[in-house]
Amino acid sequence: MPVSSTVLNENFNRSVDSGFVDITTGLPAAAAATPSRLSPHERVKSVVKILREGRMSILDFILRILDPSQPDFMYNRDWIYNPSKVEKENSGDGQRVSGKLEQMFDLLFVDSRGRARMLEWFHPHAVT
């Protein structure tokens, strides 16, 4: 079965807010495929399985998306860096709004291994 058929049939990225685009149609995944009955947890497990079967690590996947020399993933990069609609709506009350990018940093920092790696990386990059 071709990879594009698997992507269209499984619809792992129902939410347009996920920032994922179906590369076979160029449309956000929610518009390109029919709704799935998989829970968010099951969708993540399915995506991880696809990455594993394709011999690609999660970090390699993220690095490819973040690479500015990859124009096919510009839409996805924009979703990573731009605040979501919910973040924009909640930012007007003057309180700090924690978006998904910030939540990822928080989760990395909570884990002692992630905190050590982040602090090690930030040390030479920090403004003094």
Backbone as CSV, one residue per row, in Angstrom:
resi,resn,N_x,N_y,N_z,CA_x,CA_y,CA_z,C_x,C_y,C_z
1,MET,0.841,-1.170,0.000,0.000,0.000,0.000,0.891,1.240,0.000
2,PRO,0.653,2.242,-0.850,1.481,3.443,-0.879,1.363,4.210,0.434
3,VAL,2.418,4.943,0.778,2.439,5.707,2.020,1.323,6.734,2.035
4,SER,1.064,7.396,0.905,0.030,8.427,0.887,-1.340,7.857,1.238
5,SER,-1.636,6.635,0.824,-2.912,6.013,1.175,-3.007,5.789,2.673
6,THR,-1.893,5.392,3.279,-1.882,5.190,4.725,-2.153,6.496,5.441
7,VAL,-1.519,7.583,4.998,-1.724,8.876,5.639,-3.180,9.293,5.515
8,LEU,-3.747,9.157,4.317,-5.131,9.575,4.128,-6.106,8.696,4.884
9,ASN,-5.851,7.400,4.939,-6.790,6.486,5.580,-6.746,6.557,7.092
10,GLU,-5.607,6.828,7.667,-5.480,6.780,9.120,-5.799,8.107,9.795
11,ASN,-5.542,9.233,9.137,-5.824,10.561,9.691,-5.335,10.713,11.126
12,PHE,-4.052,10.694,11.308,-3.470,10.812,12.640,-3.519,12.236,13.164
13,ASN,-3.794,13.193,12.311,-3.709,14.605,12.691,-5.022,15.319,12.399
14,ARG,-6.065,14.972,13.110,-7.375,15.549,12.852,-7.383,17.048,13.062
15,SER,-6.648,17.544,14.019,-6.724,18.939,14.388,-5.886,19.818,13.474
16,VAL,-6.508,20.859,12.926,-5.752,21.825,12.136,-4.745,22.509,13.046
17,ASP,-5.077,22.650,14.322,-4.182,23.290,15.284,-2.897,22.496,15.463
18,SER,-2.865,21.244,15.043,-1.639,20.456,15.161,-0.571,20.970,14.232
19,GLY,-0.955,21.664,13.169,-0.001,22.194,12.223,0.469,21.203,11.193
20,PHE,-0.094,20.017,11.160,0.333,19.020,10.192,-0.463,19.171,8.904
21,VAL,0.245,19.044,7.800,-0.364,19.144,6.483,-0.210,17.805,5.791
22,ASP,-1.265,17.363,5.147,-1.206,16.139,4.360,-0.409,16.461,3.103
23,ILE,0.784,15.892,2.978,1.663,16.229,1.866,1.129,15.743,0.531
24,THR,0.139,14.876,0.533,-0.420,14.392,-0.732,-1.410,15.374,-1.321
25,THR,-1.986,16.246,-0.486,-2.971,17.208,-0.991,-2.565,18.652,-0.730
26,GLY,-1.642,18.881,0.210,-1.253,20.233,0.570,-2.243,20.897,1.515
27,LEU,-3.238,20.169,1.968,-4.250,20.705,2.867,-3.965,20.299,4.299
28,PRO,-4.453,21.094,5.275,-4.362,20.625,6.654,-5.005,19.252,6.762
29,ALA,-4.435,18.416,7.584,-4.888,17.029,7.678,-6.373,16.923,7.997
30,ALA,-6.910,17.861,8.769,-8.329,17.798,9.116,-9.209,17.948,7.883
31,ALA,-8.756,18.736,6.922,-9.545,18.938,5.717,-9.318,17.825,4.701
32,ALA,-8.203,17.120,4.802,-7.837,16.141,3.790,-8.402,14.752,4.039
33,ALA,-8.717,14.430,5.263,-9.122,13.061,5.569,-10.384,13.057,6.425
34,THR,-11.008,11.910,6.501,-12.210,11.773,7.315,-11.823,11.651,8.782
35,PRO,-12.731,12.032,9.686,-12.421,11.960,11.114,-12.102,10.534,11.560
36,SER,-11.191,10.429,12.495,-10.780,9.138,13.028,-11.422,8.937,14.397
37,ARG,-11.596,7.699,14.770,-12.139,7.400,16.090,-11.021,7.071,17.080
38,LEU,-9.772,7.257,16.671,-8.656,7.000,17.571,-8.556,8.101,18.612
39,SER,-8.227,7.723,19.836,-7.990,8.712,20.885,-6.679,9.429,20.577
40,PRO,-6.438,10.589,21.178,-5.146,11.262,20.971,-3.965,10.350,21.312
41,HIS,-4.098,9.569,22.384,-3.028,8.653,22.777,-2.776,7.606,21.687
42,GLU,-3.853,7.044,21.135,-3.719,6.041,20.079,-3.138,6.654,18.806
43,ARG,-3.505,7.901,18.499,-2.927,8.565,17.318,-1.435,8.755,17.492
44,VAL,-1.003,9.160,18.679,0.436,9.330,18.936,1.148,7.986,18.797
45,LYS,0.565,6.937,19.370,1.177,5.609,19.234,1.305,5.212,17.765
46,SER,0.302,5.531,16.963,0.340,5.201,15.540,1.427,5.980,14.816
47,VAL,1.570,7.251,15.144,2.616,8.074,14.522,3.991,7.555,14.910
48,VAL,4.173,7.225,16.188,5.459,6.685,16.648,5.772,5.378,15.922
49,LYS,4.757,4.566,15.713,4.960,3.309,14.987,5.415,3.576,13.552
50,ILE,4.794,4.556,12.890,5.192,4.904,11.528,6.646,5.387,11.511
51,LEU,7.007,6.228,12.467,8.397,6.706,12.541,9.352,5.539,12.750
52,ARG,9.015,4.654,13.663,9.875,3.496,13.958,10.022,2.612,12.715
53,GLU,8.907,2.343,12.042,8.958,1.517,10.834,9.748,2.196,9.719
54,GLY,9.743,3.527,9.708,10.517,4.281,8.725,11.945,4.548,9.173
55,ARG,12.305,3.979,10.322,13.645,4.139,10.892,14.022,5.609,11.074
56,MET,13.067,6.357,11.640,13.289,7.772,11.919,12.951,8.037,13.383
57,SER,13.871,8.683,14.079,13.614,9.022,15.477,12.693,10.240,15.551
58,ILE,12.086,10.429,16.706,11.222,11.581,16.921,12.024,12.867,16.763
59,LEU,13.252,12.877,17.275,14.072,14.075,17.141,14.464,14.343,15.691
60,ASP,14.765,13.305,14.923,15.058,13.506,13.499,13.847,14.083,12.777
61,PHE,12.662,13.611,13.143,11.417,14.113,12.571,11.257,15.605,12.876
62,ILE,11.430,15.973,14.133,11.286,17.373,14.549,12.356,18.236,13.883
63,LEU,13.596,17.739,13.848,14.678,18.505,13.212,14.392,18.769,11.740
64,ARG,13.839,17.796,11.054,13.512,17.970,9.625,12.451,19.064,9.470
65,ILE,11.451,19.062,10.326,10.397,20.075,10.255,10.951,21.458,10.572
66,LEU,11.845,21.554,11.551,12.385,22.844,11.960,13.438,23.394,11.006
67,ASP,13.973,22.572,10.138,15.047,22.973,9.219,14.517,23.975,8.193
68,PRO,14.993,25.237,8.237,14.493,26.247,7.300,14.836,25.951,5.835
69,SER,15.766,25.034,5.592,16.085,24.682,4.203,15.061,23.701,3.630
70,GLN,14.065,23.321,4.421,13.007,22.401,3.990,11.704,23.190,3.787
71,PRO,11.504,23.769,2.594,10.307,24.600,2.379,8.992,23.820,2.473
72,ASP,9.031,22.506,2.266,7.795,21.717,2.361,7.174,21.763,3.747
73,PHE,7.970,22.096,4.759,7.489,22.068,6.138,7.313,23.466,6.737
74,MET,7.323,24.498,5.899,7.185,25.868,6.392,5.865,26.043,7.155
75,TYR,4.789,25.479,6.633,3.482,25.575,7.294,3.564,25.003,8.711
76,ASN,4.236,23.865,8.847,4.373,23.230,10.159,5.217,24.086,11.101
77,ARG,6.301,24.674,10.583,7.136,25.555,11.412,6.321,26.737,11.908
78,ASP,5.506,27.309,11.021,4.682,28.444,11.427,3.776,28.077,12.598
79,TRP,3.197,26.873,12.572,2.315,26.445,13.653,3.079,26.238,14.956
80,ILE,4.337,25.884,14.860,5.140,25.691,16.072,5.411,27.030,16.746
81,TYR,5.745,28.046,15.954,6.187,29.325,16.510,5.073,30.331,16.743
82,ASN,3.999,30.260,15.987,2.918,31.226,16.136,1.936,30.763,17.204
83,PRO,1.471,31.701,18.034,0.496,31.312,19.071,-0.800,30.807,18.454
84,SER,-1.402,29.824,19.108,-2.685,29.300,18.646,-3.789,30.311,18.928
85,LYS,-4.952,30.056,18.382,-6.107,30.925,18.600,-6.421,31.030,20.092
86,VAL,-6.360,29.913,20.790,-6.644,29.897,22.236,-5.615,30.736,22.982
87,GLU,-4.339,30.600,22.611,-3.293,31.394,23.262,-3.520,32.883,23.041
88,LYS,-3.881,33.253,21.813,-4.135,34.664,21.505,-5.318,35.192,22.297
89,GLU,-6.388,34.395,22.386,-7.582,34.820,23.110,-7.300,34.995,24.591
90,ASN,-6.456,34.145,25.165,-6.189,34.185,26.596,-5.059,35.132,26.969
91,SER,-4.331,35.661,26.004,-3.191,36.522,26.326,-3.613,37.943,26.662
92,GLY,-4.855,38.299,26.388,-5.328,39.653,26.634,-5.527,39.994,28.095
93,ASP,-5.568,39.017,28.978,-5.817,39.290,30.395,-4.546,39.634,31.159
94,GLY,-3.417,39.753,30.465,-2.167,40.168,31.098,-1.378,39.055,31.748
95,GLN,-1.943,37.851,31.825,-1.220,36.744,32.427,-0.445,35.991,31.367
96,ARG,0.656,35.383,31.796,1.478,34.593,30.882,0.675,33.385,30.405
97,VAL,0.631,33.206,29.095,-0.066,32.078,28.513,0.977,31.060,28.078
98,SER,0.821,29.848,28.543,1.758,28.788,28.199,1.239,28.042,26.980
99,GLY,1.890,28.264,25.836,1.524,27.563,24.616,2.165,26.186,24.572
100,LYS,1.952,25.492,23.479,2.467,24.131,23.351,3.994,24.104,23.331
101,LEU,4.610,25.094,22.704,6.073,25.148,22.686,6.602,25.325,24.108
102,GLU,5.992,26.222,24.844,6.395,26.434,26.236,6.120,25.199,27.091
103,GLN,5.019,24.514,26.827,4.712,23.282,27.556,5.777,22.223,27.285
104,MET,6.254,22.158,26.037,7.314,21.202,25.718,8.582,21.545,26.503
105,PHE,8.949,22.834,26.534,10.126,23.241,27.308,9.944,22.907,28.789
106,ASP,8.742,23.168,29.323,8.464,22.852,30.734,8.644,21.365,31.004
107,LEU,8.131,20.514,30.118,8.264,19.064,30.313,9.722,18.616,30.224
108,LEU,10.475,19.208,29.314,11.904,18.885,29.232,12.620,19.303,30.511
109,PHE,12.248,20.469,31.037,12.930,21.005,32.214,12.559,20.263,33.492
110,VAL,11.349,19.708,33.567,10.923,18.966,34.751,11.743,17.683,34.920
111,ASP,12.096,17.061,33.810,12.902,15.842,33.845,14.360,16.238,34.093
112,SER,14.986,15.653,35.098,16.365,16.036,35.448,17.324,15.864,34.272
113,ARG,17.077,14.865,33.433,17.946,14.652,32.261,17.759,15.783,31.251
114,GLY,16.505,16.183,31.036,16.225,17.282,30.120,16.751,18.597,30.652
115,ARG,16.570,18.830,31.954,17.056,20.065,32.575,18.565,20.182,32.414
116,ALA,19.285,19.087,32.674,20.751,19.106,32.546,21.161,19.445,31.116
117,ARG,20.495,18.828,30.142,20.837,19.087,28.732,20.498,20.524,28.341
118,MET,19.341,21.015,28.804,18.950,22.385,28.466,19.908,23.392,29.074
119,LEU,20.254,23.207,30.347,21.171,24.141,30.995,22.554,24.107,30.348
120,GLU,22.992,22.923,29.975,24.277,22.788,29.296,24.256,23.527,27.955
121,TRP,23.154,23.431,27.235,23.048,24.102,25.942,22.932,25.617,26.117
122,PHE,22.127,26.050,27.112,21.900,27.484,27.304,23.135,28.224,27.794
123,HIS,23.980,27.566,28.542,25.118,28.243,29.156,25.940,29.058,28.144
124,PRO,26.429,28.506,27.054,27.201,29.327,26.124,26.337,30.273,25.274
125,HIS,25.020,30.076,25.258,24.134,30.891,24.438,23.484,32.038,25.224
126,ALA,23.579,31.974,26.527,22.896,32.968,27.373,23.559,34.339,27.258
127,VAL,22.717,35.357,27.298,23.222,36.733,27.286,23.645,37.075,28.710
128,THR,24.860,37.558,28.849,25.353,37.912,30.197,25.410,39.391,30.395
